[in-house]
Each structure stands twice: as structure tokens, then as C-alpha cells.
Amino acid sequence: MLVLFSLANSSDAFLLLKTRELGFSPWAVVLAYSMFNVTYSLVSYPMGVLSDRIGRWRVIGIGWGIYALVYLTFAWLPQGFSWGVWPLMAIYGIYMALTEGVGKALIADFAPKEYRGTAMGIYYGITGITTFLASLLAGWVWQAYGSAYALTLGFVFAILALVVMMFTERFRS
């Protein structure tokens, strides 16, 4: 499922390009991305604690839902509401805090102790390839149909991964 989600997770550069498309100056694009990073930094620890309490898959599922909503909102954000980039970037930081470290912990939980490094390497190798493919696809869709459709594609794949997760026993337990 983590690999399936990586098909949604194209490069963050697409969000920055959309921010620029909404009329932000290059300097403001960097500040918006800083909003993402600051939020991610501030909430990573509490989200890790939350994953210890309610389960890693549930926390990742919440994160994927947030990702989907952020991408869909970014996709169709009208020019007159470009101020919405600021809260969206903060919410995107929450998504990252819910998934990045928690995903690593999930792999560590399930991989045999003597193969944890190997498991991480395999996971990041496969997700690196699928994220590259997701970025190629998003770039092609952006070029052919526009930013809204490229970002909506990320939403669709995220929802697909979330639905698959919801039908597994791990998410329900």
C-alpha cells in the first residue's frame, strides 16, 4: 500500500509550480514552502506519539486523506483565493508529519530485526522508482491538460491507496 500511494506522491515541485501559477513571486513561493517545513517540524513528534497510541496504519491513513484533500484543493484553487496556499502548505506539513516518520516506523515494526536496513533500502528503492514515474505522469498531464488535472491525478491515486488500505485488516485493527 505504501508503494501504491507513492504513485500519488509526485514531486513537491508541482505544488510550488502551482503556487507560482497562482501569482506568487519566487520569494513568496519559498516562504510558502517554508510554511510546510515549519509545520512538518513542529508536529512530527506528536504525530509519532499518536501512531504509537492508535496504530501506524490509522495515522498513515489520516495522512493520506489529508494529502488527497490538499491536492484536490490546490488543483482547483481559484486565482482570487491564492491566499489559501498558506494554510494548504501548513496542512501539507501535517500530512508529511503523519506519514514520513510513521512509514519508517511501520517498516521497522514488520521487518525482521536483522533485515531492517535491507527492508528500508528495498522500500525506498521501489518508492523512488514509483515516485519518479508519478512525477513523469504528473508532468505529462500538466503539460497536456494543465495543472488542475495533474494535481487531481495525485488526489485520485491517494484516494485509491486509502480505499485499498481501508479494506485491509491492519487498518481496521
C-alpha positions in Angstrom: 0.0 0.0 0.0 2.8 2.4 0.7 4.1 1.8 -2.8 0.7 2.3 -4.3 0.4 5.6 -2.5 3.8 6.7 -4.0 2.0 6.8 -7.4 0.1 9.7 -6.0 3.1 11.3 -4.4 4.7 13.2 -7.3 7.4 15.8 -6.6 6.5 18.7 -4.2 7.8 20.9 -7.0 4.3 20.6 -8.6 2.8 22.3 -5.6 5.5 25.0 -5.9 4.7 25.4 -9.6 1.0 25.7 -8.8 1.8 28.3 -6.2 3.8 30.3 -8.8 0.9 29.9 -11.2 -1.4 31.4 -8.7 0.7 34.6 -8.9 3.2 34.2 -6.0 6.6 35.7 -6.5 9.6 33.4 -6.4 10.4 34.7 -2.9 6.8 34.1 -1.7 6.9 30.5 -3.2 10.0 29.9 -1.0 8.2 31.3 2.1 5.1 29.1 1.4 7.4 26.1 1.2 8.9 27.2 4.5 5.4 27.1 6.0 5.2 23.5 5.0 8.6 22.7 6.6 8.0 24.6 9.8 4.7 22.8 10.3 6.2 19.5 9.5 8.9 20.1 12.0 6.6 21.2 14.8 4.1 18.3 14.5 6.3 15.3 13.6 6.9 14.3 17.2 3.2 14.5 18.3 2.2 12.5 15.2 4.8 9.8 16.0 3.3 9.6 19.6 -0.2 9.4 18.0 1.0 6.4 15.9 2.2 4.6 19.0 -1.3 5.1 20.5 -3.7 4.4 17.7 -1.6 2.5 15.3 0.6 3.3 12.4 -1.8 2.4 9.6 -4.5 4.6 11.0 -2.2 7.6 11.3 -0.9 7.0 7.7 -4.5 6.7 6.5 -5.3 10.1 8.1 -2.2 11.5 6.4 -3.2 10.1 3.0 -6.7 11.6 3.4 -5.2 15.0 4.2 -2.8 14.6 1.2 -5.8 13.9 -1.1 -7.7 17.0 0.2 -4.7 19.2 -0.1 -4.0 18.1 -3.7 -7.6 18.5 -4.8 -7.9 21.9 -3.2 -4.6 23.0 -4.7 -5.8 21.7 -8.1 -8.9 23.8 -8.2 -7.9 26.8 -6.1 -9.1 29.9 -7.9 -6.7 32.8 -8.5 -8.8 35.1 -6.2 -8.3 32.7 -3.4 -4.5 32.3 -3.7 -4.2 33.3 0.0 -5.3 29.7 0.5 -1.8 28.5 -0.4 -0.7 29.4 3.2 -3.0 27.2 5.1 -2.7 24.5 2.5 1.1 24.4 2.9 0.7 24.1 6.6 -1.8 21.3 6.3 0.5 19.6 3.8 3.2 19.8 6.6 0.8 17.9 8.8 0.3 15.2 6.1 4.1 14.8 6.0 4.4 14.5 9.7 1.6 11.9 9.7 3.3 9.7 7.1 7.1 10.2 6.8 8.5 9.0 10.1 5.5 6.8 10.8 6.1 4.9 7.5 9.6 4.3 8.5 8.5 3.0 11.9 6.0 0.8 10.2 8.7 -0.8 8.1 10.8 -1.3 11.2 7.9 -2.9 13.0 7.4 -5.5 10.4 10.9 -6.2 9.1 12.9 -8.9 10.9 15.5 -7.1 13.1 18.4 -8.4 11.1 16.9 -7.2 7.8 15.6 -3.7 8.8 18.2 -1.9 6.8 17.6 -4.1 3.8 13.8 -3.6 4.1 14.3 0.2 4.2 16.5 0.1 1.2 14.1 -2.0 -0.8 11.2 0.2 0.2 12.9 3.4 -0.7 14.2 1.9 -3.9 10.8 0.9 -5.0 9.1 4.1 -3.9 11.8 6.1 -5.5 11.0 4.5 -8.8 7.2 4.9 -8.4 7.6 8.5 -7.3 9.7 9.2 -10.3 7.0 7.6 -12.5 4.3 9.6 -10.7 6.3 12.8 -11.4 6.7 11.9 -15.0 3.0 11.2 -15.3 2.0 14.4 -13.5 4.4 16.4 -15.7 2.9 15.0 -18.8 -0.7 15.6 -17.6 0.3 19.1 -16.5 1.8 19.8 -20.0 -1.1 18.2 -21.9 -4.1 19.3 -19.8 -3.0 21.8 -17.2 -2.1 21.9 -13.5 -5.6 21.2 -12.2 -5.7 17.8 -13.9 -2.1 16.9 -12.9 -2.8 17.7 -9.2 -6.2 15.9 -9.4 -4.4 12.9 -10.5 -2.5 12.9 -7.2 -5.8 13.1 -5.4 -7.2 10.1 -7.3 -4.2 7.9 -6.6 -4.2 8.9 -2.9 -7.9 8.0 -2.6 -7.3 4.7 -4.4 -4.5 3.9 -1.9 -6.7 4.9 1.0 -9.6 2.8 -0.2 -7.3 -0.3 -0.6 -5.9 0.4 2.9 -9.4 0.6 4.4 -10.2 -2.9 3.2 -7.3 -4.4 4.9 -7.4 -5.9 8.4 -4.5 -3.8 9.6 -6.3 -0.6 9.1 -9.4 -1.8 11.0 -7.5 -3.3 13.9 
